[in-house]
Amino acid sequence: MPEIVPTAAEVIGEHLLSISWSDGRILHYPFDHLRAQCPCAHCSPEPGRARREPAAYAGIGLKRLEQVGSYAF
C-alpha cells in the first residue's frame, strides 16, 4: 500500500487550512481543531490526559506555512 502524504497546502480564509493528499483527496482543517490536537509536551496538559477543546483556541491564526521534511507542514 503506498504511503499517503500531503502534496500541497494553502490557507483558505482566515481560519481554515486546505491540504491536498497524494491519494487525490482535498481536506479542510479549521486552525482551532488542528491546534487542539497538537501532541507536543507544550500543548498537552499531561500524558494520558485529554487535550484541550478547540474552543480554547477560538480565533487562532497562522503566521506562515512551510513544508517540514517530506511529509509535514
mmJSON file of the N, C-alpha and C atoms, coordinates in Angstrom:
{"data_MODEL":{"atom_site":{
"group_PDB":["ATOM","ATOM","ATOM","ATOM","ATOM","ATOM","ATOM","ATOM","ATOM","ATOM","ATOM","ATOM","ATOM","ATOM","ATOM","ATOM","ATOM","ATOM","ATOM","ATOM","ATOM","ATOM","ATOM","ATOM","ATOM","ATOM","ATOM","ATOM","ATOM","ATOM","ATOM","ATOM","ATOM","ATOM","ATOM","ATOM","ATOM","ATOM","ATOM","ATOM","ATOM","ATOM","ATOM","ATOM","ATOM","ATOM","ATOM","ATOM","ATOM","ATOM","ATOM","ATOM","ATOM","ATOM","ATOM","ATOM","ATOM","ATOM","ATOM","ATOM","ATOM","ATOM","ATOM","ATOM","ATOM","ATOM","ATOM","ATOM","ATOM","ATOM","ATOM","ATOM","ATOM","ATOM","ATOM","ATOM","ATOM","ATOM","ATOM","ATOM","ATOM","ATOM","ATOM","ATOM","ATOM","ATOM","ATOM","ATOM","ATOM","ATOM","ATOM","ATOM","ATOM","ATOM","ATOM","ATOM","ATOM","ATOM","ATOM","ATOM","ATOM","ATOM","ATOM","ATOM","ATOM","ATOM","ATOM","ATOM","ATOM","ATOM","ATOM","ATOM","ATOM","ATOM","ATOM","ATOM","ATOM","ATOM","ATOM","ATOM","ATOM","ATOM","ATOM","ATOM","ATOM","ATOM","ATOM","ATOM","ATOM","ATOM","ATOM","ATOM","ATOM","ATOM","ATOM","ATOM","ATOM","ATOM","ATOM","ATOM","ATOM","ATOM","ATOM","ATOM","ATOM","ATOM","ATOM","ATOM","ATOM","ATOM","ATOM","ATOM","ATOM","ATOM","ATOM","ATOM","ATOM","ATOM","ATOM","ATOM","ATOM","ATOM","ATOM","ATOM","ATOM","ATOM","ATOM","ATOM","ATOM","ATOM","ATOM","ATOM","ATOM","ATOM","ATOM","ATOM","ATOM","ATOM","ATOM","ATOM","ATOM","ATOM","ATOM","ATOM","ATOM","ATOM","ATOM","ATOM","ATOM","ATOM","ATOM","ATOM","ATOM","ATOM","ATOM","ATOM","ATOM","ATOM","ATOM","ATOM","ATOM","ATOM","ATOM","ATOM","ATOM","ATOM","ATOM","ATOM","ATOM","ATOM","ATOM","ATOM","ATOM","ATOM","ATOM","ATOM","ATOM","ATOM","ATOM"],
"id":[1,2,3,4,5,6,7,8,9,10,11,12,13,14,15,16,17,18,19,20,21,22,23,24,25,26,27,28,29,30,31,32,33,34,35,36,37,38,39,40,41,42,43,44,45,46,47,48,49,50,51,52,53,54,55,56,57,58,59,60,61,62,63,64,65,66,67,68,69,70,71,72,73,74,75,76,77,78,79,80,81,82,83,84,85,86,87,88,89,90,91,92,93,94,95,96,97,98,99,100,101,102,103,104,105,106,107,108,109,110,111,112,113,114,115,116,117,118,119,120,121,122,123,124,125,126,127,128,129,130,131,132,133,134,135,136,137,138,139,140,141,142,143,144,145,146,147,148,149,150,151,152,153,154,155,156,157,158,159,160,161,162,163,164,165,166,167,168,169,170,171,172,173,174,175,176,177,178,179,180,181,182,183,184,185,186,187,188,189,190,191,192,193,194,195,196,197,198,199,200,201,202,203,204,205,206,207,208,209,210,211,212,213,214,215,216,217,218,219],
"type_symbol":["N","C","C","N","C","C","N","C","C","N","C","C","N","C","C","N","C","C","N","C","C","N","C","C","N","C","C","N","C","C","N","C","C","N","C","C","N","C","C","N","C","C","N","C","C","N","C","C","N","C","C","N","C","C","N","C","C","N","C","C","N","C","C","N","C","C","N","C","C","N","C","C","N","C","C","N","C","C","N","C","C","N","C","C","N","C","C","N","C","C","N","C","C","N","C","C","N","C","C","N","C","C","N","C","C","N","C","C","N","C","C","N","C","C","N","C","C","N","C","C","N","C","C","N","C","C","N","C","C","N","C","C","N","C","C","N","C","C","N","C","C","N","C","C","N","C","C","N","C","C","N","C","C","N","C","C","N","C","C","N","C","C","N","C","C","N","C","C","N","C","C","N","C","C","N","C","C","N","C","C","N","C","C","N","C","C","N","C","C","N","C","C","N","C","C","N","C","C","N","C","C","N","C","C","N","C","C","N","C","C","N","C","C","N","C","C","N","C","C"],
"label_atom_id":["N","CA","C","N","CA","C","N","CA","C","N","CA","C","N","CA","C","N","CA","C","N","CA","C","N","CA","C","N","CA","C","N","CA","C","N","CA","C","N","CA","C","N","CA","C","N","CA","C","N","CA","C","N","CA","C","N","CA","C","N","CA","C","N","CA","C","N","CA","C","N","CA","C","N","CA","C","N","CA","C","N","CA","C","N","CA","C","N","CA","C","N","CA","C","N","CA","C","N","CA","C","N","CA","C","N","CA","C","N","CA","C","N","CA","C","N","CA","C","N","CA","C","N","CA","C","N","CA","C","N","CA","C","N","CA","C","N","CA","C","N","CA","C","N","CA","C","N","CA","C","N","CA","C","N","CA","C","N","CA","C","N","CA","C","N","CA","C","N","CA","C","N","CA","C","N","CA","C","N","CA","C","N","CA","C","N","CA","C","N","CA","C","N","CA","C","N","CA","C","N","CA","C","N","CA","C","N","CA","C","N","CA","C","N","CA","C","N","CA","C","N","CA","C","N","CA","C","N","CA","C","N","CA","C","N","CA","C","N","CA","C","N","CA","C","N","CA","C","N","CA","C","N","CA","C"],
"label_alt_id":[null,null,null,null,null,null,null,null,null,null,null,null,null,null,null,null,null,null,null,null,null,null,null,null,null,null,null,null,null,null,null,null,null,null,null,null,null,null,null,null,null,null,null,null,null,null,null,null,null,null,null,null,null,null,null,null,null,null,null,null,null,null,null,null,null,null,null,null,null,null,null,null,null,null,null,null,null,null,null,null,null,null,null,null,null,null,null,null,null,null,null,null,null,null,null,null,null,null,null,null,null,null,null,null,null,null,null,null,null,null,null,null,null,null,null,null,null,null,null,null,null,null,null,null,null,null,null,null,null,null,null,null,null,null,null,null,null,null,null,null,null,null,null,null,null,null,null,null,null,null,null,null,null,null,null,null,null,null,null,null,null,null,null,null,null,null,null,null,null,null,null,null,null,null,null,null,null,null,null,null,null,null,null,null,null,null,null,null,null,null,null,null,null,null,null,null,null,null,null,null,null,null,null,null,null,null,null,null,null,null,null,null,null,null,null,null,null,null,null],
"label_comp_id":["MET","MET","MET","PRO","PRO","PRO","GLU","GLU","GLU","ILE","ILE","ILE","VAL","VAL","VAL","PRO","PRO","PRO","THR","THR","THR","ALA","ALA","ALA","ALA","ALA","ALA","GLU","GLU","GLU","VAL","VAL","VAL","ILE","ILE","ILE","GLY","GLY","GLY","GLU","GLU","GLU","HIS","HIS","HIS","LEU","LEU","LEU","LEU","LEU","LEU","SER","SER","SER","ILE","ILE","ILE","SER","SER","SER","TRP","TRP","TRP","SER","SER","SER","ASP","ASP","ASP","GLY","GLY","GLY","ARG","ARG","ARG","ILE","ILE","ILE","LEU","LEU","LEU","HIS","HIS","HIS","TYR","TYR","TYR","PRO","PRO","PRO","PHE","PHE","PHE","ASP","ASP","ASP","HIS","HIS","HIS","LEU","LEU","LEU","ARG","ARG","ARG","ALA","ALA","ALA","GLN","GLN","GLN","CYS","CYS","CYS","PRO","PRO","PRO","CYS","CYS","CYS","ALA","ALA","ALA","HIS","HIS","HIS","CYS","CYS","CYS","SER","SER","SER","PRO","PRO","PRO","GLU","GLU","GLU","PRO","PRO","PRO","GLY","GLY","GLY","ARG","ARG","ARG","ALA","ALA","ALA","ARG","ARG","ARG","ARG","ARG","ARG","GLU","GLU","GLU","PRO","PRO","PRO","ALA","ALA","ALA","ALA","ALA","ALA","TYR","TYR","TYR","ALA","ALA","ALA","GLY","GLY","GLY","ILE","ILE","ILE","GLY","GLY","GLY","LEU","LEU","LEU","LYS","LYS","LYS","ARG","ARG","ARG","LEU","LEU","LEU","GLU","GLU","GLU","GLN","GLN","GLN","VAL","VAL","VAL","GLY","GLY","GLY","SER","SER","SER","TYR","TYR","TYR","ALA","ALA","ALA","PHE","PHE","PHE"],
"label_asym_id":["A","A","A","A","A","A","A","A","A","A","A","A","A","A","A","A","A","A","A","A","A","A","A","A","A","A","A","A","A","A","A","A","A","A","A","A","A","A","A","A","A","A","A","A","A","A","A","A","A","A","A","A","A","A","A","A","A","A","A","A","A","A","A","A","A","A","A","A","A","A","A","A","A","A","A","A","A","A","A","A","A","A","A","A","A","A","A","A","A","A","A","A","A","A","A","A","A","A","A","A","A","A","A","A","A","A","A","A","A","A","A","A","A","A","A","A","A","A","A","A","A","A","A","A","A","A","A","A","A","A","A","A","A","A","A","A","A","A","A","A","A","A","A","A","A","A","A","A","A","A","A","A","A","A","A","A","A","A","A","A","A","A","A","A","A","A","A","A","A","A","A","A","A","A","A","A","A","A","A","A","A","A","A","A","A","A","A","A","A","A","A","A","A","A","A","A","A","A","A","A","A","A","A","A","A","A","A","A","A","A","A","A","A","A","A","A","A","A","A"],
"label_entity_id":["1","1","1","1","1","1","1","1","1","1","1","1","1","1","1","1","1","1","1","1","1","1","1","1","1","1","1","1","1","1","1","1","1","1","1","1","1","1","1","1","1","1","1","1","1","1","1","1","1","1","1","1","1","1","1","1","1","1","1","1","1","1","1","1","1","1","1","1","1","1","1","1","1","1","1","1","1","1","1","1","1","1","1","1","1","1","1","1","1","1","1","1","1","1","1","1","1","1","1","1","1","1","1","1","1","1","1","1","1","1","1","1","1","1","1","1","1","1","1","1","1","1","1","1","1","1","1","1","1","1","1","1","1","1","1","1","1","1","1","1","1","1","1","1","1","1","1","1","1","1","1","1","1","1","1","1","1","1","1","1","1","1","1","1","1","1","1","1","1","1","1","1","1","1","1","1","1","1","1","1","1","1","1","1","1","1","1","1","1","1","1","1","1","1","1","1","1","1","1","1","1","1","1","1","1","1","1","1","1","1","1","1","1","1","1","1","1","1","1"],
"label_seq_id":[1,1,1,2,2,2,3,3,3,4,4,4,5,5,5,6,6,6,7,7,7,8,8,8,9,9,9,10,10,10,11,11,11,12,12,12,13,13,13,14,14,14,15,15,15,16,16,16,17,17,17,18,18,18,19,19,19,20,20,20,21,21,21,22,22,22,23,23,23,24,24,24,25,25,25,26,26,26,27,27,27,28,28,28,29,29,29,30,30,30,31,31,31,32,32,32,33,33,33,34,34,34,35,35,35,36,36,36,37,37,37,38,38,38,39,39,39,40,40,40,41,41,41,42,42,42,43,43,43,44,44,44,45,45,45,46,46,46,47,47,47,48,48,48,49,49,49,50,50,50,51,51,51,52,52,52,53,53,53,54,54,54,55,55,55,56,56,56,57,57,57,58,58,58,59,59,59,60,60,60,61,61,61,62,62,62,63,63,63,64,64,64,65,65,65,66,66,66,67,67,67,68,68,68,69,69,69,70,70,70,71,71,71,72,72,72,73,73,73],
"pdbx_PDB_ins_code":[null,null,null,null,null,null,null,null,null,null,null,null,null,null,null,null,null,null,null,null,null,null,null,null,null,null,null,null,null,null,null,null,null,null,null,null,null,null,null,null,null,null,null,null,null,null,null,null,null,null,null,null,null,null,null,null,null,null,null,null,null,null,null,null,null,null,null,null,null,null,null,null,null,null,null,null,null,null,null,null,null,null,null,null,null,null,null,null,null,null,null,null,null,null,null,null,null,null,null,null,null,null,null,null,null,null,null,null,null,null,null,null,null,null,null,null,null,null,null,null,null,null,null,null,null,null,null,null,null,null,null,null,null,null,null,null,null,null,null,null,null,null,null,null,null,null,null,null,null,null,null,null,null,null,null,null,null,null,null,null,null,null,null,null,null,null,null,null,null,null,null,null,null,null,null,null,null,null,null,null,null,null,null,null,null,null,null,null,null,null,null,null,null,null,null,null,null,null,null,null,null,null,null,null,null,null,null,null,null,null,null,null,null,null,null,null,null,null,null],
"Cartn_x":[0.85,0.0,0.899,0.693,1.529,1.235,2.258,2.123,1.354,0.412,-0.36,0.311,0.711,1.429,0.772,0.96,0.43,1.222,0.517,1.175,1.119,0.162,0.035,-0.817,-0.614,-1.426,-1.598,-2.761,-2.998,-4.001,-3.862,-4.781,-5.989,-7.167,-8.422,-9.131,-9.371,-10.0,-9.052,-9.598,-8.776,-8.451,-9.244,-9.08,-9.206,-8.855,-9.042,-7.847,-7.345,-6.233,-6.749,-6.406,-6.765,-5.511,-5.595,-4.461,-4.871,-4.058,-4.235,-3.345,-3.892,-3.175,-2.846,-1.822,-1.353,-2.376,-3.411,-4.458,-5.583,-5.391,-6.372,-7.356,-7.418,-8.354,-7.859,-8.805,-8.522,-9.384,-8.736,-9.463,-9.213,-10.206,-10.124,-10.08,-9.168,-8.948,-9.026,-9.965,-10.006,-8.779,-8.181,-6.981,-7.191,-8.355,-8.568,-8.585,-9.099,-9.112,-7.699,-6.913,-5.529,-4.734,-4.88,-4.133,-4.544,-5.818,-6.312,-5.782,-5.404,-4.9,-3.384,-2.698,-1.236,-0.77,0.118,0.554,1.813,2.356,3.627,3.444,4.545,4.513,3.997,4.233,3.763,2.233,1.635,0.189,-0.639,-0.102,-0.843,-0.622,-1.684,-1.532,-0.668,-0.924,-0.151,-0.325,0.676,0.489,-0.729,-1.547,-2.72,-3.954,-3.804,-4.972,-5.481,-6.75,-7.353,-6.731,-6.642,-6.163,-7.253,-6.938,-7.912,-8.96,-10.069,-11.147,-10.791,-11.245,-10.974,-11.411,-12.466,-12.948,-11.865,-10.917,-9.83,-8.933,-9.015,-8.17,-8.987,-10.18,-11.041,-10.301,-10.36,-9.742,-8.257,-7.666,-6.235,-5.912,-4.749,-4.346,-3.106,-2.595,-1.413,-0.465,0.787,1.77,2.42,2.728,3.324,3.041,3.217,3.001,4.206,4.925,6.09,6.182,6.759,6.92,8.09,7.915,8.96,9.269,10.463,10.794,9.983,9.66,8.934,7.48,7.001,5.635,4.853,5.385,4.666,4.749,3.773,3.765,3.84],
"Cartn_y":[-1.174,0.0,1.241,2.164,3.367,4.302,4.997,5.958,7.179,7.651,8.841,10.029,11.012,12.174,13.446,14.569,15.828,16.262,16.808,17.287,18.795,19.42,20.881,21.32,22.565,23.138,24.621,25.135,26.562,27.016,28.255,28.847,29.359,28.999,29.439,30.316,31.534,32.434,32.731,33.05,33.429,32.277,31.194,30.159,28.735,28.515,27.191,26.824,25.606,25.092,24.004,24.102,23.095,22.29,20.963,20.099,19.113,19.063,18.081,16.893,15.684,14.455,13.672,12.829,12.067,11.066,10.771,9.868,10.624,11.944,12.747,13.495,13.16,13.856,15.269,16.174,17.523,17.713,17.917,18.053,19.427,19.902,21.214,21.054,21.789,21.681,23.063,23.273,24.534,24.641,25.826,26.031,25.626,25.977,25.676,24.166,23.388,21.93,21.352,21.869,21.4,21.694,22.905,23.293,22.441,22.142,21.339,19.904,19.408,18.043,17.936,19.035,19.013,18.106,17.129,16.178,16.605,17.777,18.142,18.382,18.334,18.49,19.865,20.859,22.206,22.296,21.582,21.691,20.692,19.538,18.504,18.682,18.868,19.141,18.109,16.836,15.748,14.513,13.641,12.395,11.645,11.169,10.41,11.257,12.566,13.442,13.952,14.256,14.762,16.097,16.333,17.627,18.655,19.877,20.953,20.892,21.52,21.611,22.684,22.54,23.558,24.965,25.057,26.372,27.132,26.417,27.075,27.86,27.575,28.232,29.037,29.427,30.202,31.433,31.658,32.833,32.698,31.524,31.336,31.52,32.096,32.359,31.574,31.891,31.227,32.3,32.277,33.271,32.899,31.61,31.148,29.656,29.183,27.783,27.323,26.325,25.814,24.306,23.671,22.218,21.862,20.78,20.277,18.847,18.624,17.295,16.975,15.704,15.3,14.95,15.167,14.733,15.643,16.745,17.58,19.059,19.809,21.263,21.903],
"Cartn_z":[0.0,0.0,0.0,-0.945,-0.996,0.18,0.6,1.693,1.2,1.991,1.643,2.322,1.515,2.026,1.495,2.193,1.677,0.445,-0.531,-1.746,-1.878,-1.191,-1.228,-0.051,0.335,1.41,1.141,1.51,1.374,2.421,2.808,3.763,2.993,3.484,2.874,3.905,3.595,4.555,5.699,6.846,7.99,8.927,8.902,9.923,9.399,8.117,7.535,6.657,6.84,6.061,5.128,3.852,2.865,2.543,2.667,2.353,1.263,0.21,-0.864,-0.53,-0.69,-0.343,-1.606,-1.526,-2.686,-3.22,-2.449,-2.944,-3.652,-3.838,-4.559,-3.686,-2.404,-1.519,-1.223,-1.024,-0.55,0.687,1.816,3.086,3.688,4.439,5.076,6.587,7.216,8.652,9.311,10.218,10.958,11.866,11.918,12.736,14.188,14.758,16.185,16.443,15.501,15.659,15.54,14.599,14.464,15.732,16.246,17.447,18.645,18.762,19.887,19.837,18.655,18.508,18.591,18.805,18.864,20.005,19.718,20.745,21.508,21.219,21.862,23.365,24.087,25.543,25.958,25.144,25.465,25.406,24.472,24.246,25.039,25.318,26.019,27.519,28.301,29.731,30.456,30.235,30.842,29.978,29.947,29.197,29.729,28.828,29.238,29.504,29.548,29.764,28.432,28.402,27.176,26.8,25.509,25.027,25.234,24.965,25.122,24.03,24.292,23.31,22.274,21.039,20.024,20.452,21.246,21.692,22.462,23.058,23.784,22.837,21.541,20.546,19.534,19.902,19.001,18.494,17.207,16.612,16.34,16.582,16.36,14.88,14.612,13.239,12.857,11.704,11.168,10.663,11.122,10.702,9.372,9.205,7.96,7.791,6.582,6.26,5.459,5.98,5.264,5.424,4.432,4.477,5.375,6.167,7.065,6.625,6.128,5.63,4.386,4.216,3.01,3.276,4.51,4.789,5.716,6.132,7.109,6.73,7.253,7.09,8.443],
"occupancy":[1.0,1.0,1.0,1.0,1.0,1.0,1.0,1.0,1.0,1.0,1.0,1.0,1.0,1.0,1.0,1.0,1.0,1.0,1.0,1.0,1.0,1.0,1.0,1.0,1.0,1.0,1.0,1.0,1.0,1.0,1.0,1.0,1.0,1.0,1.0,1.0,1.0,1.0,1.0,1.0,1.0,1.0,1.0,1.0,1.0,1.0,1.0,1.0,1.0,1.0,1.0,1.0,1.0,1.0,1.0,1.0,1.0,1.0,1.0,1.0,1.0,1.0,1.0,1.0,1.0,1.0,1.0,1.0,1.0,1.0,1.0,1.0,1.0,1.0,1.0,1.0,1.0,1.0,1.0,1.0,1.0,1.0,1.0,1.0,1.0,1.0,1.0,1.0,1.0,1.0,1.0,1.0,1.0,1.0,1.0,1.0,1.0,1.0,1.0,1.0,1.0,1.0,1.0,1.0,1.0,1.0,1.0,1.0,1.0,1.0,1.0,1.0,1.0,1.0,1.0,1.0,1.0,1.0,1.0,1.0,1.0,1.0,1.0,1.0,1.0,1.0,1.0,1.0,1.0,1.0,1.0,1.0,1.0,1.0,1.0,1.0,1.0,1.0,1.0,1.0,1.0,1.0,1.0,1.0,1.0,1.0,1.0,1.0,1.0,1.0,1.0,1.0,1.0,1.0,1.0,1.0,1.0,1.0,1.0,1.0,1.0,1.0,1.0,1.0,1.0,1.0,1.0,1.0,1.0,1.0,1.0,1.0,1.0,1.0,1.0,1.0,1.0,1.0,1.0,1.0,1.0,1.0,1.0,1.0,1.0,1.0,1.0,1.0,1.0,1.0,1.0,1.0,1.0,1.0,1.0,1.0,1.0,1.0,1.0,1.0,1.0,1.0,1.0,1.0,1.0,1.0,1.0,1.0,1.0,1.0,1.0,1.0,1.0,1.0,1.0,1.0,1.0,1.0,1.0],
"B_iso_or_equiv":[0.0,0.0,0.0,0.0,0.0,0.0,0.0,0.0,0.0,0.0,0.0,0.0,0.0,0.0,0.0,0.0,0.0,0.0,0.0,0.0,0.0,0.0,0.0,0.0,0.0,0.0,0.0,0.0,0.0,0.0,0.0,0.0,0.0,0.0,0.0,0.0,0.0,0.0,0.0,0.0,0.0,0.0,0.0,0.0,0.0,0.0,0.0,0.0,0.0,0.0,0.0,0.0,0.0,0.0,0.0,0.0,0.0,0.0,0.0,0.0,0.0,0.0,0.0,0.0,0.0,0.0,0.0,0.0,0.0,0.0,0.0,0.0,0.0,0.0,0.0,0.0,0.0,0.0,0.0,0.0,0.0,0.0,0.0,0.0,0.0,0.0,0.0,0.0,0.0,0.0,0.0,0.0,0.0,0.0,0.0,0.0,0.0,0.0,0.0,0.0,0.0,0.0,0.0,0.0,0.0,0.0,0.0,0.0,0.0,0.0,0.0,0.0,0.0,0.0,0.0,0.0,0.0,0.0,0.0,0.0,0.0,0.0,0.0,0.0,0.0,0.0,0.0,0.0,0.0,0.0,0.0,0.0,0.0,0.0,0.0,0.0,0.0,0.0,0.0,0.0,0.0,0.0,0.0,0.0,0.0,0.0,0.0,0.0,0.0,0.0,0.0,0.0,0.0,0.0,0.0,0.0,0.0,0.0,0.0,0.0,0.0,0.0,0.0,0.0,0.0,0.0,0.0,0.0,0.0,0.0,0.0,0.0,0.0,0.0,0.0,0.0,0.0,0.0,0.0,0.0,0.0,0.0,0.0,0.0,0.0,0.0,0.0,0.0,0.0,0.0,0.0,0.0,0.0,0.0,0.0,0.0,0.0,0.0,0.0,0.0,0.0,0.0,0.0,0.0,0.0,0.0,0.0,0.0,0.0,0.0,0.0,0.0,0.0,0.0,0.0,0.0,0.0,0.0,0.0],
"pdbx_formal_charge":[null,null,null,null,null,null,null,null,null,null,null,null,null,null,null,null,null,null,null,null,null,null,null,null,null,null,null,null,null,null,null,null,null,null,null,null,null,null,null,null,null,null,null,null,null,null,null,null,null,null,null,null,null,null,null,null,null,null,null,null,null,null,null,null,null,null,null,null,null,null,null,null,null,null,null,null,null,null,null,null,null,null,null,null,null,null,null,null,null,null,null,null,null,null,null,null,null,null,null,null,null,null,null,null,null,null,null,null,null,null,null,null,null,null,null,null,null,null,null,null,null,null,null,null,null,null,null,null,null,null,null,null,null,null,null,null,null,null,null,null,null,null,null,null,null,null,null,null,null,null,null,null,null,null,null,null,null,null,null,null,null,null,null,null,null,null,null,null,null,null,null,null,null,null,null,null,null,null,null,null,null,null,null,null,null,null,null,null,null,null,null,null,null,null,null,null,null,null,null,null,null,null,null,null,null,null,null,null,null,null,null,null,null,null,null,null,null,null,null],
"auth_seq_id":[1,1,1,2,2,2,3,3,3,4,4,4,5,5,5,6,6,6,7,7,7,8,8,8,9,9,9,10,10,10,11,11,11,12,12,12,13,13,13,14,14,14,15,15,15,16,16,16,17,17,17,18,18,18,19,19,19,20,20,20,21,21,21,22,22,22,23,23,23,24,24,24,25,25,25,26,26,26,27,27,27,28,28,28,29,29,29,30,30,30,31,31,31,32,32,32,33,33,33,34,34,34,35,35,35,36,36,36,37,37,37,38,38,38,39,39,39,40,40,40,41,41,41,42,42,42,43,43,43,44,44,44,45,45,45,46,46,46,47,47,47,48,48,48,49,49,49,50,50,50,51,51,51,52,52,52,53,53,53,54,54,54,55,55,55,56,56,56,57,57,57,58,58,58,59,59,59,60,60,60,61,61,61,62,62,62,63,63,63,64,64,64,65,65,65,66,66,66,67,67,67,68,68,68,69,69,69,70,70,70,71,71,71,72,72,72,73,73,73],
"auth_comp_id":["MET","MET","MET","PRO","PRO","PRO","GLU","GLU","GLU","ILE","ILE","ILE","VAL","VAL","VAL","PRO","PRO","PRO","THR","THR","THR","ALA","ALA","ALA","ALA","ALA","ALA","GLU","GLU","GLU","VAL","VAL","VAL","ILE","ILE","ILE","GLY","GLY","GLY","GLU","GLU","GLU","HIS","HIS","HIS","LEU","LEU","LEU","LEU","LEU","LEU","SER","SER","SER","ILE","ILE","ILE","SER","SER","SER","TRP","TRP","TRP","SER","SER","SER","ASP","ASP","ASP","GLY","GLY","GLY","ARG","ARG","ARG","ILE","ILE","ILE","LEU","LEU","LEU","HIS","HIS","HIS","TYR","TYR","TYR","PRO","PRO","PRO","PHE","PHE","PHE","ASP","ASP","ASP","HIS","HIS","HIS","LEU","LEU","LEU","ARG","ARG","ARG","ALA","ALA","ALA","GLN","GLN","GLN","CYS","CYS","CYS","PRO","PRO","PRO","CYS","CYS","CYS","ALA","ALA","ALA","HIS","HIS","HIS","CYS","CYS","CYS","SER","SER","SER","PRO","PRO","PRO","GLU","GLU","GLU","PRO","PRO","PRO","GLY","GLY","GLY","ARG","ARG","ARG","ALA","ALA","ALA","ARG","ARG","ARG","ARG","ARG","ARG","GLU","GLU","GLU","PRO","PRO","PRO","ALA","ALA","ALA","ALA","ALA","ALA","TYR","TYR","TYR","ALA","ALA","ALA","GLY","GLY","GLY","ILE","ILE","ILE","GLY","GLY","GLY","LEU","LEU","LEU","LYS","LYS","LYS","ARG","ARG","ARG","LEU","LEU","LEU","GLU","GLU","GLU","GLN","GLN","GLN","VAL","VAL","VAL","GLY","GLY","GLY","SER","SER","SER","TYR","TYR","TYR","ALA","ALA","ALA","PHE","PHE","PHE"],
"auth_asym_id":["A","A","A","A","A","A","A","A","A","A","A","A","A","A","A","A","A","A","A","A","A","A","A","A","A","A","A","A","A","A","A","A","A","A","A","A","A","A","A","A","A","A","A","A","A","A","A","A","A","A","A","A","A","A","A","A","A","A","A","A","A","A","A","A","A","A","A","A","A","A","A","A","A","A","A","A","A","A","A","A","A","A","A","A","A","A","A","A","A","A","A","A","A","A","A","A","A","A","A","A","A","A","A","A","A","A","A","A","A","A","A","A","A","A","A","A","A","A","A","A","A","A","A","A","A","A","A","A","A","A","A","A","A","A","A","A","A","A","A","A","A","A","A","A","A","A","A","A","A","A","A","A","A","A","A","A","A","A","A","A","A","A","A","A","A","A","A","A","A","A","A","A","A","A","A","A","A","A","A","A","A","A","A","A","A","A","A","A","A","A","A","A","A","A","A","A","A","A","A","A","A","A","A","A","A","A","A","A","A","A","A","A","A","A","A","A","A","A","A"],
"auth_atom_id":["N","CA","C","N","CA","C","N","CA","C","N","CA","C","N","CA","C","N","CA","C","N","CA","C","N","CA","C","N","CA","C","N","CA","C","N","CA","C","N","CA","C","N","CA","C","N","CA","C","N","CA","C","N","CA","C","N","CA","C","N","CA","C","N","CA","C","N","CA","C","N","CA","C","N","CA","C","N","CA","C","N","CA","C","N","CA","C","N","CA","C","N","CA","C","N","CA","C","N","CA","C","N","CA","C","N","CA","C","N","CA","C","N","CA","C","N","CA","C","N","CA","C","N","CA","C","N","CA","C","N","CA","C","N","CA","C","N","CA","C","N","CA","C","N","CA","C","N","CA","C","N","CA","C","N","CA","C","N","CA","C","N","CA","C","N","CA","C","N","CA","C","N","CA","C","N","CA","C","N","CA","C","N","CA","C","N","CA","C","N","CA","C","N","CA","C","N","CA","C","N","CA","C","N","CA","C","N","CA","C","N","CA","C","N","CA","C","N","CA","C","N","CA","C","N","CA","C","N","CA","C","N","CA","C","N","CA","C","N","CA","C","N","CA","C","N","CA","C","N","CA","C","N","CA","C"],
"pdbx_PDB_model_num":[1,1,1,1,1,1,1,1,1,1,1,1,1,1,1,1,1,1,1,1,1,1,1,1,1,1,1,1,1,1,1,1,1,1,1,1,1,1,1,1,1,1,1,1,1,1,1,1,1,1,1,1,1,1,1,1,1,1,1,1,1,1,1,1,1,1,1,1,1,1,1,1,1,1,1,1,1,1,1,1,1,1,1,1,1,1,1,1,1,1,1,1,1,1,1,1,1,1,1,1,1,1,1,1,1,1,1,1,1,1,1,1,1,1,1,1,1,1,1,1,1,1,1,1,1,1,1,1,1,1,1,1,1,1,1,1,1,1,1,1,1,1,1,1,1,1,1,1,1,1,1,1,1,1,1,1,1,1,1,1,1,1,1,1,1,1,1,1,1,1,1,1,1,1,1,1,1,1,1,1,1,1,1,1,1,1,1,1,1,1,1,1,1,1,1,1,1,1,1,1,1,1,1,1,1,1,1,1,1,1,1,1,1,1,1,1,1,1,1]
}}}
